[in-house]
Amino acid sequence: MATTLKPDERLVRIGQTALRAPGGEHLPAVPMYIIVPAALVDKKTKLSEGEKEPCEDAAGLLAENFKAYMDGVKALERGVVA
């Protein structure tokens, strides 16, 4: 279904889904979007209010994992085997 966005609306991707053909084989993944008022989308980050917290949580987890990785690399460089 095609729709035209109003000037005060934005599309926000909320996920994706993969359908199956009648024969059971997988079809390509298709993104899913919702329409939100532009006032709810941060102009700088392009994130809606509902997207900020999950993105910050994911960024924090990635930062923790990267720090652990770098600590391991530094330990190997010093000859310390964990």
C-alpha positions in Angstrom: 0.0 0.0 0.0 1.5 3.3 -1.0 0.9 6.4 1.0 2.2 10.0 0.9 3.8 11.4 4.0 2.7 14.8 5.2 5.4 17.4 5.7 5.2 16.8 9.5 5.6 13.0 9.3 8.6 10.7 9.2 9.1 7.0 8.6 10.8 5.1 11.4 12.0 1.6 10.8 10.8 -0.8 13.5 12.2 -4.1 12.3 12.0 -6.5 9.4 10.2 -9.6 8.6 10.9 -12.5 6.2 8.0 -14.2 4.6 7.7 -17.6 3.0 6.6 -18.4 -0.5 3.7 -20.8 -1.0 6.2 -23.6 -1.5 7.8 -23.0 1.9 11.1 -21.3 0.7 12.1 -18.1 2.4 11.6 -14.8 0.6 13.9 -11.8 1.0 13.6 -9.8 4.3 11.3 -6.8 4.1 11.8 -3.8 6.4 8.8 -2.6 8.4 8.1 1.1 9.1 5.7 3.2 11.1 4.7 6.8 10.5 5.5 9.2 13.3 5.1 12.9 13.7 8.3 14.8 12.8 8.1 16.5 16.2 9.0 13.1 17.8 12.1 12.6 15.7 15.3 14.3 16.9 16.7 16.4 14.0 20.3 15.7 15.0 20.2 11.9 15.7 17.3 11.1 13.4 16.0 8.9 16.2 12.4 8.9 17.6 11.9 8.9 21.3 11.2 5.2 21.4 14.5 4.4 19.6 16.9 6.4 21.8 17.0 4.1 24.8 17.5 0.8 22.9 20.2 2.4 20.8 22.0 3.7 23.9 21.7 0.3 25.6 23.2 -1.4 22.5 26.0 1.2 22.3 26.8 0.6 26.0 27.0 -3.2 25.5 29.2 -2.8 22.4 31.5 -0.4 24.3 31.8 -2.9 27.2 32.7 -5.8 24.8 35.2 -3.6 22.9 36.9 -2.6 26.1 37.2 -6.3 27.2 38.6 -7.1 23.7 41.2 -4.2 23.9 42.1 -5.2 27.5 42.8 -8.7 26.1 44.9 -7.4 23.3 47.0 -5.3 25.6 47.5 -8.2 28.0 48.7 -10.3 25.0 51.1 -7.6 24.0 52.5 -7.5 27.5 52.9 -11.3 27.4 50.3 -11.9 30.0 48.0 -14.8 29.0 44.6 -14.7 30.6 
